Amino acid sequence: RDRASERRRGEPCCGVGAAAMLVLDGAAPRRAVDIVVAGEPGAGKTSLITTLVSSIFPEAVPRVLQQVRVPPEETADRIALSITDTSSAEQDRALLLKQVAQADVVVLVYAADRPESFDRVEKYWLPEVCKIVKGPVVVVGNKSDLAAAGANEGGPPKGELRVKVEPVLAKFRQVDAWWECSAKLNINVSDVFSLAQQAVVYPIAP
């Protein structure tokens, strides 16, 4: 099964759409999704969140954003989102692991223009996150505008990147989707958080 691109692009995360909620085995409808954004230092985690909520790329960002809450009336599925930014600093590792363990879904960010950042996702971040996360993981290559020519449209992995991604997906089954975006150009930013929401609300059957 091709998980690199099978998760369809849904309604934008922040935009009114049809109301829908997941109900399984008589459980109460899900009314909120907790998203934790983690990953490489300098990959643009904070900028990604800021661009989502303001549609403007910030020239300066704080070290870590305060938690962002998106009310249900502003999401496609009428489900509230809480988005937690994280620090990659070693001194904050314990807090980061706690935040990841409590998340409904983790958005794991690397810099698409730096091959070593991709390598860290496979060799460090995914092993660490997948040991403790209780839900799905969405891997995101930010800064697609700075990556190889023709890659700045973002979206699912293509070409050489796709070849690199497929064995990683086979190894880490918690990865629900892999996407590229540009916070600076606001390309596919809303899609990233829509994918994260959908990964929880509409899980892909194993």
C-alpha positions as a Markdown table, in Angstrom:
| # | Residue | x | y | z |
|---|---|---|---|---|
| 1 | Arg | 0.0 | 0.0 | 0.0 |
| 2 | Asp | 1.3 | 3.4 | -0.9 |
| 3 | Arg | 1.2 | 5.4 | 2.3 |
| 4 | Ala | 3.5 | 8.2 | 0.9 |
| 5 | Ser | 0.5 | 9.7 | -1.0 |
| 6 | Glu | -2.6 | 7.7 | -0.2 |
| 7 | Arg | -3.9 | 10.2 | 2.4 |
| 8 | Arg | -6.0 | 12.4 | 0.2 |
| 9 | Arg | -5.7 | 16.2 | 0.4 |
| 10 | Gly | -8.9 | 17.2 | 2.2 |
| 11 | Glu | -10.5 | 20.5 | 3.0 |
| 12 | Pro | -8.1 | 23.1 | 4.3 |
| 13 | Cys | -7.6 | 22.9 | 8.1 |
| 14 | Cys | -8.8 | 26.4 | 8.7 |
| 15 | Gly | -11.9 | 26.8 | 6.6 |
| 16 | Val | -15.6 | 26.0 | 7.0 |
| 17 | Gly | -16.6 | 22.6 | 5.6 |
| 18 | Ala | -19.0 | 19.8 | 6.1 |
| 19 | Ala | -19.5 | 18.8 | 9.7 |
| 20 | Ala | -18.2 | 15.3 | 10.4 |
| 21 | Met | -17.0 | 13.4 | 13.5 |
| 22 | Leu | -15.5 | 10.0 | 14.0 |
| 23 | Val | -17.7 | 7.6 | 16.0 |
| 24 | Leu | -16.3 | 4.1 | 16.7 |
| 25 | Asp | -18.1 | 1.3 | 18.6 |
| 26 | Gly | -20.6 | 3.7 | 20.1 |
| 27 | Ala | -17.9 | 6.0 | 21.5 |
| 28 | Ala | -18.7 | 9.7 | 21.8 |
| 29 | Pro | -17.8 | 11.8 | 18.7 |
| 30 | Arg | -14.3 | 13.3 | 18.8 |
| 31 | Arg | -14.5 | 17.0 | 19.4 |
| 32 | Ala | -10.9 | 18.0 | 19.6 |
| 33 | Val | -7.5 | 16.9 | 18.2 |
| 34 | Asp | -4.2 | 17.7 | 20.0 |
| 35 | Ile | -1.4 | 18.2 | 17.5 |
| 36 | Val | 2.2 | 18.4 | 18.7 |
| 37 | Val | 4.8 | 19.9 | 16.3 |
| 38 | Ala | 8.3 | 18.5 | 16.8 |
| 39 | Gly | 11.5 | 17.9 | 14.9 |
| 40 | Glu | 14.8 | 19.4 | 13.8 |
| 41 | Pro | 16.1 | 22.7 | 15.2 |
| 42 | Gly | 15.9 | 25.3 | 12.5 |
| 43 | Ala | 13.4 | 23.4 | 10.4 |
| 44 | Gly | 10.7 | 26.0 | 10.8 |
| 45 | Lys | 8.3 | 24.4 | 13.3 |
| 46 | Thr | 7.3 | 27.8 | 14.8 |
| 47 | Ser | 7.1 | 29.5 | 11.4 |
| 48 | Leu | 4.8 | 26.7 | 10.2 |
| 49 | Ile | 2.3 | 27.3 | 13.0 |
| 50 | Thr | 2.5 | 31.0 | 12.7 |
| 51 | Thr | 1.9 | 30.9 | 8.9 |
| 52 | Leu | -1.1 | 28.7 | 9.5 |
| 53 | Val | -2.8 | 31.0 | 11.9 |
| 54 | Ser | -1.9 | 34.3 | 10.3 |
| 55 | Ser | -1.2 | 33.5 | 6.6 |
| 56 | Ile | 1.9 | 35.7 | 7.0 |
| 57 | Phe | 5.4 | 34.3 | 7.2 |
| 58 | Pro | 7.0 | 35.8 | 10.3 |
| 59 | Glu | 10.4 | 37.5 | 9.9 |
| 60 | Ala | 11.1 | 36.9 | 13.6 |
| 61 | Val | 9.7 | 34.2 | 15.8 |
| 62 | Pro | 9.9 | 33.4 | 19.5 |
| 63 | Arg | 11.9 | 30.4 | 20.6 |
| 64 | Val | 8.7 | 28.4 | 21.2 |
| 65 | Leu | 5.1 | 29.6 | 20.6 |
| 66 | Gln | 2.4 | 29.4 | 23.2 |
| 67 | Gln | -0.2 | 26.7 | 22.5 |
| 68 | Val | -2.5 | 27.7 | 19.6 |
| 69 | Arg | -6.1 | 26.8 | 19.7 |
| 70 | Val | -8.3 | 26.7 | 16.6 |
| 71 | Pro | -12.0 | 26.7 | 17.4 |
| 72 | Pro | -14.3 | 24.0 | 15.8 |
| 73 | Glu | -16.2 | 26.6 | 13.6 |
| 74 | Glu | -12.9 | 27.3 | 11.8 |
| 75 | Thr | -12.0 | 23.8 | 10.8 |
| 76 | Ala | -13.4 | 21.6 | 8.0 |
| 77 | Asp | -14.8 | 18.9 | 10.3 |
| 78 | Arg | -15.9 | 21.2 | 13.1 |
| 79 | Ile | -13.4 | 19.7 | 15.4 |
| 80 | Ala | -11.3 | 21.9 | 17.7 |
| 81 | Leu | -7.5 | 21.8 | 17.3 |
| 82 | Ser | -4.8 | 22.5 | 19.8 |
| 83 | Ile | -1.4 | 22.9 | 18.3 |
| 84 | Thr | 1.6 | 22.7 | 20.6 |
| 85 | Asp | 5.0 | 24.0 | 19.5 |
| 86 | Thr | 8.1 | 22.3 | 21.0 |
| 87 | Ser | 11.7 | 23.0 | 21.7 |
| 88 | Ser | 14.4 | 20.8 | 20.2 |
| 89 | Ala | 17.0 | 21.9 | 22.8 |
| 90 | Glu | 18.6 | 19.1 | 24.8 |
| 91 | Gln | 17.6 | 20.7 | 28.1 |
| 92 | Asp | 14.0 | 20.5 | 27.1 |
| 93 | Arg | 14.1 | 16.9 | 26.1 |
| 94 | Ala | 12.0 | 15.6 | 29.0 |
| 95 | Leu | 9.2 | 18.1 | 28.3 |
| 96 | Leu | 9.3 | 17.3 | 24.6 |
| 97 | Leu | 8.9 | 13.6 | 25.2 |
| 98 | Lys | 6.0 | 14.2 | 27.6 |
| 99 | Gln | 4.3 | 16.4 | 25.0 |
| 100 | Val | 4.8 | 13.8 | 22.3 |
| 101 | Ala | 3.4 | 11.0 | 24.5 |
| 102 | Gln | 0.2 | 13.0 | 25.2 |
| 103 | Ala | -0.4 | 14.0 | 21.6 |
| 104 | Asp | -3.2 | 12.7 | 19.4 |
| 105 | Val | -0.9 | 13.2 | 16.4 |
| 106 | Val | 2.7 | 14.4 | 16.0 |
| 107 | Val | 3.7 | 16.6 | 13.1 |
| 108 | Leu | 7.5 | 15.8 | 12.7 |
| 109 | Val | 9.3 | 18.6 | 10.8 |
| 110 | Tyr | 12.6 | 18.5 | 9.0 |
| 111 | Ala | 14.3 | 21.0 | 6.6 |
| 112 | Ala | 13.7 | 19.8 | 3.0 |
| 113 | Asp | 16.7 | 21.8 | 1.8 |
| 114 | Arg | 19.1 | 19.9 | 4.1 |
| 115 | Pro | 19.8 | 16.2 | 3.4 |
| 116 | Glu | 21.3 | 15.8 | 6.9 |
| 117 | Ser | 17.9 | 17.0 | 8.3 |
| 118 | Phe | 16.1 | 14.2 | 6.5 |
| 119 | Asp | 18.7 | 11.7 | 7.7 |
| 120 | Arg | 18.0 | 12.8 | 11.3 |
| 121 | Val | 14.3 | 12.1 | 10.8 |
| 122 | Glu | 15.0 | 8.5 | 9.9 |
| 123 | Lys | 17.8 | 7.8 | 12.4 |
| 124 | Tyr | 16.8 | 9.9 | 15.4 |
| 125 | Trp | 13.4 | 11.4 | 15.4 |
| 126 | Leu | 11.2 | 8.6 | 14.2 |
| 127 | Pro | 12.8 | 6.0 | 16.5 |
| 128 | Glu | 12.4 | 8.3 | 19.5 |
| 129 | Val | 8.8 | 9.4 | 18.6 |
| 130 | Cys | 7.5 | 6.1 | 17.5 |
| 131 | Lys | 8.5 | 4.5 | 20.9 |
| 132 | Ile | 6.1 | 6.7 | 22.8 |
| 133 | Val | 3.5 | 8.2 | 20.5 |
| 134 | Lys | 0.0 | 6.9 | 21.0 |
| 135 | Gly | -1.3 | 8.1 | 17.6 |
| 136 | Pro | -0.2 | 8.7 | 14.1 |
| 137 | Val | 2.8 | 10.7 | 12.8 |
| 138 | Val | 2.8 | 13.1 | 9.9 |
| 139 | Val | 6.3 | 13.8 | 8.5 |
| 140 | Val | 6.7 | 17.2 | 6.9 |
| 141 | Gly | 9.6 | 18.6 | 4.9 |
| 142 | Asn | 9.4 | 22.3 | 5.3 |
| 143 | Lys | 11.4 | 24.9 | 3.2 |
| 144 | Ser | 10.5 | 23.2 | 0.0 |
| 145 | Asp | 11.0 | 26.6 | -1.7 |
| 146 | Leu | 14.7 | 26.2 | -0.9 |
| 147 | Ala | 15.0 | 22.6 | -2.0 |
| 148 | Ala | 15.9 | 21.3 | -5.5 |
| 149 | Ala | 14.4 | 23.0 | -8.5 |
| 150 | Gly | 10.9 | 22.0 | -9.2 |
| 151 | Ala | 10.2 | 20.8 | -5.6 |
| 152 | Asn | 8.7 | 24.1 | -4.4 |
| 153 | Glu | 5.2 | 23.1 | -5.2 |
| 154 | Gly | 5.3 | 20.8 | -2.2 |
| 155 | Gly | 2.9 | 17.9 | -1.7 |
| 156 | Pro | 3.7 | 14.2 | -1.5 |
| 157 | Pro | 7.3 | 12.9 | -2.1 |
| 158 | Lys | 8.3 | 12.8 | -5.7 |
| 159 | Gly | 11.3 | 11.4 | -7.7 |
| 160 | Glu | 14.4 | 10.7 | -5.7 |
| 161 | Leu | 12.8 | 11.8 | -2.4 |
| 162 | Arg | 10.0 | 9.2 | -2.9 |
| 163 | Val | 12.6 | 6.5 | -3.3 |
| 164 | Lys | 14.2 | 7.5 | 0.0 |
| 165 | Val | 10.9 | 7.8 | 1.8 |
| 166 | Glu | 9.4 | 4.4 | 0.9 |
| 167 | Pro | 11.7 | 2.2 | 3.1 |
| 168 | Val | 11.2 | 4.7 | 6.0 |
| 169 | Leu | 7.5 | 4.2 | 5.7 |
| 170 | Ala | 7.9 | 0.5 | 5.7 |
| 171 | Lys | 10.0 | 0.6 | 8.8 |
| 172 | Phe | 7.8 | 3.0 | 10.8 |
| 173 | Arg | 4.2 | 2.0 | 10.5 |
| 174 | Gln | 3.0 | 4.9 | 12.7 |
| 175 | Val | 3.8 | 7.3 | 9.8 |
| 176 | Asp | 0.4 | 8.1 | 8.3 |
| 177 | Ala | 1.5 | 10.7 | 5.7 |
| 178 | Trp | 4.6 | 12.4 | 4.3 |
| 179 | Trp | 4.3 | 15.9 | 2.9 |
| 180 | Glu | 6.4 | 18.8 | 1.8 |
| 181 | Cys | 5.5 | 22.5 | 2.2 |
| 182 | Ser | 6.9 | 26.0 | 2.5 |
| 183 | Ala | 6.0 | 28.2 | 5.5 |
| 184 | Lys | 7.7 | 31.1 | 3.8 |
| 185 | Leu | 5.6 | 30.9 | 0.6 |
| 186 | Asn | 2.5 | 29.5 | 2.5 |
| 187 | Ile | 2.5 | 26.5 | 0.2 |
| 188 | Asn | 0.6 | 23.4 | 1.6 |
| 189 | Val | 0.8 | 24.7 | 5.1 |
| 190 | Ser | -3.0 | 24.3 | 5.7 |
| 191 | Asp | -2.7 | 20.9 | 4.1 |
| 192 | Val | -0.2 | 19.7 | 6.7 |
| 193 | Phe | -2.5 | 20.4 | 9.6 |
| 194 | Ser | -5.5 | 19.0 | 7.7 |
| 195 | Leu | -3.6 | 15.8 | 7.1 |
| 196 | Ala | -2.7 | 15.7 | 10.8 |
| 197 | Gln | -6.4 | 16.1 | 11.7 |
| 198 | Gln | -7.6 | 13.5 | 9.2 |
| 199 | Ala | -5.0 | 11.0 | 10.5 |
| 200 | Val | -6.8 | 11.0 | 13.8 |
| 201 | Val | -10.4 | 11.5 | 12.7 |
| 202 | Tyr | -10.3 | 9.2 | 9.6 |
| 203 | Pro | -7.5 | 6.7 | 10.3 |
| 204 | Ile | -6.2 | 4.6 | 7.5 |
| 205 | Ala | -6.9 | 0.9 | 8.2 |
| 206 | Pro | -3.8 | -1.1 | 8.8 |
